[in-house]
């Protein structure tokens, strides 16, 4: 499967990797900000930009929806 991390999400704010055992690892740099949310009420650190399709090496479609933010 994957050996290196792949980037995804708004401003490539999420790195992910699937190892040979099928373990999904997600890395986010929590010291970066990607800007305000759509409502302007929170500040985004990372976002998948909705439900994003991931290739995790199995024969079904898998999706990840993730937002990391602060108020």
C-alpha positions in Angstrom: 0.0 0.0 0.0 1.2 3.6 0.7 4.6 4.3 2.0 4.6 8.1 1.9 2.0 10.5 3.1 -0.5 11.9 0.6 -2.0 15.4 1.0 -5.6 16.3 0.9 -8.2 18.9 1.9 -8.3 22.6 1.9 -4.8 24.0 1.3 -3.4 20.5 1.6 -3.9 20.8 5.3 -4.2 17.0 5.9 -1.6 14.4 5.3 -2.7 10.7 5.3 -1.1 7.3 4.9 -2.4 3.8 4.8 0.1 1.1 5.8 0.2 -2.5 4.7 -1.9 -3.6 7.7 -4.7 -1.2 6.6 -4.1 1.4 9.4 -5.0 4.9 8.3 -2.7 7.6 9.9 -3.6 11.3 9.7 -1.1 14.1 10.3 -2.1 17.7 10.8 0.2 20.6 11.6 -1.7 22.2 14.5 0.5 25.3 14.4 -0.9 26.4 11.0 -4.2 28.1 10.2 -6.0 28.0 6.9 -8.3 30.8 7.7 -11.9 31.5 8.9 -14.7 29.0 8.5 -17.5 29.8 6.0 -19.6 31.3 8.8 -16.6 33.3 10.2 -17.3 32.0 13.7 -14.3 29.7 13.9 -10.7 29.5 12.6 -9.8 26.4 10.6 -6.6 24.6 11.3 -7.4 21.7 8.8 -10.3 20.7 6.7 -11.1 17.9 4.3 -13.5 20.4 2.5 -16.5 18.1 3.0 -16.6 14.4 2.6 -13.4 13.6 0.5 -12.9 10.2 -1.2 -9.8 8.3 0.0 -8.1 5.4 -1.7 -7.4 3.1 1.3 -6.6 0.1 -0.8 -9.8 -1.9 -0.4 -12.5 -2.5 -3.0 -15.1 0.0 -1.6 -15.4 3.7 -1.7 -14.2 5.3 1.6 -14.8 8.9 2.5 -13.3 11.2 5.2 -15.0 14.3 6.6 -12.8 16.2 9.0 -12.6 19.7 10.4 -10.1 20.9 13.1 -10.8 24.4 14.3 -10.9 26.7 17.3 -13.4 29.4 18.4 
